[in-house]
Amino acid sequence: MALDQEPFYRALSPGGGEEVPARVEHLVDDLFAIAAARSATTSAVLKLTADGLTQEEIAEELGITLKAVKSAMCNFRKKVRKARDRGKLTVPRYWAADRTLPGPKPAGDTR
């Protein structure tokens, strides 16, 4: 199941992806590079997530357990965090401040 970038552009762009900012294009490219190194199951889980399915629906669609879906997402998020922490993935600052997407804690944030 091949990943299509369009749902990611729509999900991550202000205005639903009609105009895709360069920072979103770069982020999606980086996320796809990380996803390309993952298993076919993880790619399928990511695609169906971008298509708006719940984790339960994804498990049913793929014929896998809910735990397998959660594990695939958890492992992908770990890879994304590692890439971000190593400076290989830049999450736009407003997302990090919003906590819409995981980002580094602001200076002085001890939570």
N, C-alpha and C positions, 0 to 999 in steps of 0.2 A: 504494500500500500504506500504509494508515493506521497510525500508531503507537498502541499501546494502553499506557496507563500501568501496568496491573497487573503485567506482567513486571518492570518497573523497581522497583515497590514491593516485590515479592517478593525481588528481587536485592539491594536496598539496605537492607532492614529486618532488624533482629535478629529471629530466629525465623521467617524466611521470609515476612514480610509479613502475618501474621495480625493484628497490631496495627501500624499504620503511624504512627511518630512524626511530629509536626508538622514537624520539621527535614527529614525524608525527603520529605514532601509538598512542601515549599517547594523542595527541591533538584530533585525530579522536574519540578515546574512550570517551574523555571528552565531545566532541560535541554531540556524540550519546546519552550520558547520559542526556544532556540538551534536546535534541530532543525527547527523550522517554517521557518526561514529558509534551510534547506539544500535541495539538489536532491532530486528523487524517488528517485534512486539512493541517495543518502546515507540518506534516510528508510528505504528498504527494507533497506539494510545494517544500520542501527541496530535495526530491528524484528527481523530474523532473528538478530542477535547477542543481543538480549534473549531470544529464543526458545531460545537455547542452541546454535545452529548454529556450526560452525567457519568460519573464513574460506574454506576450500576449498569447503565445502558451500554457503556463500552465493554464491560465484562461480558454481558449477554451477547453483544454483537460479535465479539472476538472468541467467545467460548472459553474464556479464562475466568479465574476467580477474581473477586473484588480485591482481594489481597494482592494479586499479581498486578492489577491496574495501579493500585496505590504504590506498590513497590517500584514500578516503572517510573511513575511520576516523581517519587521521592529521589530515586537515583538520578534522574535527569536534572532535578532542581539542585542536587549536590554538585553535579558537573558544572551547572551554570554558576553557582556560588563560587566554586573553585576558580573558574575562568575569570569571574569578576574580581575576586580577591587577588588574582595574579596580574590584573591589569589587561587581560586579554579580551574582556567584554566590558563595554561601557554602558551602564544603565543611565538614561537621562536623569539629571539631577532632580527634576520635578517629580519623577516617579519615586525616587528614593525618599524624598521629603514627604510625599503623600503616603508612602508605604503601600502604594498600589502594587508595586513590584518590589522584591527584596533589594535592598541597597545598603550601603555602609551607613552605620549610625552617624548622625550628626555629631560634631564635636561637643563634648560635654554630656552626651546622652549615655547614661549608665544603666539603662534598662536592659 
